[in-house]
């Protein structure tokens, strides 16, 4: 039997961390596969609000989440709104930090949006990195139920009212919610119908307790303020 100490170490990777269920499950799947070692989480944070971009999650909950999965965060602070050139400069600086960290792989929780994948692949290749998609192409109905069976717990923190009624804002992502989704809404919200904050799952050492705050409408979306419990 070969000595485990003689095996080459897995390549180091960063994981793009939205704070949602897909990123959380991607981390669990990457750890299970063991082909990459995720060493940091990469998150964009709105400098004006100290919240996760698009998801609207408080920074203190983001920090609690990172502690729960046992990984340090690299926070890319961007203005709101953020011009594309500003975003690209901020991400380029983050990638320079990743390269100095010995990282050549950036992982994402994307599921099936080809245009987004192509952008990530091309953008990272230009910078000398490889994009990794551990959940890519899985049927989202089956994937959503697999997440729940594996212990993923999450709350809907952002809802697009063009696709879902207000009653979904702040709801728990569970089997009942999947049954209530209107026809045409992706079970994982991959088309932007909703975004989540993951509170527990196979990648977590312990759950992140939250309580529901107010739901407000901003920029055409409904944001539910999640607070530390």
Secondary structure as GFF3:
##gff-version 3
##sequence-region A 1 229
A	DSSP	three_ten_helix	4	6	.	.	.	ID=ss1
A	DSSP	beta_strand	11	16	.	.	.	ID=ss2
A	DSSP	alpha_helix	21	33	.	.	.	ID=ss3
A	DSSP	beta_strand	36	46	.	.	.	ID=ss4
A	DSSP	beta_strand	51	52	.	.	.	ID=ss5
A	DSSP	alpha_helix	59	69	.	.	.	ID=ss6
A	DSSP	beta_strand	72	78	.	.	.	ID=ss7
A	DSSP	alpha_helix	84	100	.	.	.	ID=ss8
A	DSSP	beta_strand	105	107	.	.	.	ID=ss9
A	DSSP	alpha_helix	114	126	.	.	.	ID=ss10
A	DSSP	beta_strand	130	132	.	.	.	ID=ss11
A	DSSP	alpha_helix	140	149	.	.	.	ID=ss12
A	DSSP	beta_strand	153	159	.	.	.	ID=ss13
A	DSSP	three_ten_helix	166	168	.	.	.	ID=ss14
A	DSSP	alpha_helix	175	180	.	.	.	ID=ss15
A	DSSP	beta_strand	194	200	.	.	.	ID=ss16
A	DSSP	beta_strand	210	218	.	.	.	ID=ss17
A	DSSP	beta_strand	221	228	.	.	.	ID=ss18
###
